[in-house]
Amino acid sequence: MAKLSSGPTFPISISRHTYHHRVTACHVATPTTTTTIPFADLHPSLEVIGGARNRFLPALHSTLRHPYDPFPFIAWNPHVETIFASFFRSIPDVRLRRECLRTQDGGTVALDWVAGDQYQLPPDSPILILMPGLTGGSENSYPRHMLTKARSKGWRVVVFNSRGCGNSPITTPQFYSASFVGDMREVVEHVTGIYPEANLYAAAWSLGANILVRYLGDYAMSGHPKGLVRECFDHIPLGQPLTESHACPLSGAVSLCNPFNLVYAFEEFTKGFNRVYDKALARSIRNIFKRHILLFEDIGGEYNISLALNAQQVRDFDEGLTRVSFGFKSLDEYYYKASCFHSIKHVQVPLLCIQVIYIAANDPISPARAIPREEIEANRNCLLIVTPKGGHLGWVAGAEAPLGGPWTDPVVMDFLEHLERGTHKTVESSNGLLTVTSKNLHHAEV
């Protein structure tokens, strides 16, 4: 969002064989001994679950063995923490270079890169795509802090501003939505095309996280019906190249304050103080819509332009415009089918989810009851960290509190750098194939 930005391992041994496949982002468990953090060494203020728990926890040991220490006074109330982080957290001064990407349907998204990185960083530097929440963009504090943290470690970072967000133009009578992953696909393809030697990762917040997890799940389900990772080599004959269509271009992903179930999330919007966020978001969406209203003149059909133009709640805008644009018969159908909890079981790349526990409405927008715990525990590629406080996109805790970056930023970078250290850069051999041995097979479970 904008202001009020709501915005046990199972390794396989394959050392007897050398596989000849073209590999892009197919991650497989390395047949090495897995280090496990003892339960006693994980601080009890944090809840950590997931099928990838034992595999990825060692990389997060330096942070997770310490207590989650919320900043005094600010974190005593989730609404105070949410609002403080939105309005008073510092915004790092970063010079950005904008690239407008025209999509296949004529729409436009804005990619904001760190200016000068195209000359200063080597072409194989790891790339992190950042996706802000509803109406959010590169001007917000939370992507800026994540950007500076990643950039300080030598990563190339780009902020993906959805249609109309971050002052990006709208060039067709269609916004983005929680259900639409087409723009994400095109952004990933575009970035991969510019830097084919680099490993690509993504981190997203709130509604952006919902879209990211949907992208991961949809990618796994499309084009390879048996799935990629669990049957990564089973359905491809030995010696046959593994084409790019079989592999997700992302080498890992992070989801923060994900609503997971939009039906539950919008139910929360109608309760108590949460209505303040609903009105603020509706106002932000209306302002974007008004700047491009001429695109929607005489559009006809089921659209209710007047309702969208005067939306007092996000639901009003979604009823008047969004659900019609994307072909849903009702708002309930849109919220249910657009929810990413359906997708978690299909995710086939390493995924870290960080949420806030729902005690006294501690995340007023992403309720804990929506977290698909069983699916996360069953998926050997997923890890969930739940903090006791944090508000929505707040996490005013840690060494940089209260004005610096959120508690989550070091955790995210530890996770991503662990993945990057283990990934194998794609190298073309003379016959156009990649020799994959047990040394360079790594992350995802099979």
Buried (B, 14 or more C-beta within 10 A) or exposed (E): BBBBBBBEBEBBEBEEEEBBBBBBBBBBBBEEEBEBBEEEEBBEBBBBBBBBBBBBBBBBBEBBBEEBBBBEEBBEBBBBBBBBBBEEBEEBEBEBEBBEBEBEEEBBBBBBBBEEBEEEBEEBBBBBBBBBBBBBBBBBBBBBBBBBBBBEEEBBBBBBBBBBBBEBEBBBBBBBBBBBBBBBBBBBEBBBEBBEEBBBBBBBBBBBBBBBBBBBBBBBBEEBEEBBBBEBBEEBEEEEBBEBEBBBBBBBBBBBBBBBBBBBBBBBBEEEEBEBBBBBBBBBBBEBBEEBEEEBEEEEEEBBBEBBBEBBBBBBBBBBBBBBBBEBEEBEEBBBEBBBBBBBBBBBBBBBBBBBBBEEBBBBBBBBEBBBBEBBBEBBBBBBBBBBBBBBBBBBBBEBBBEBBBBBBBBBBBBBBBBBEBBBEBEEEEEEBBEBEBEBBBBBBB
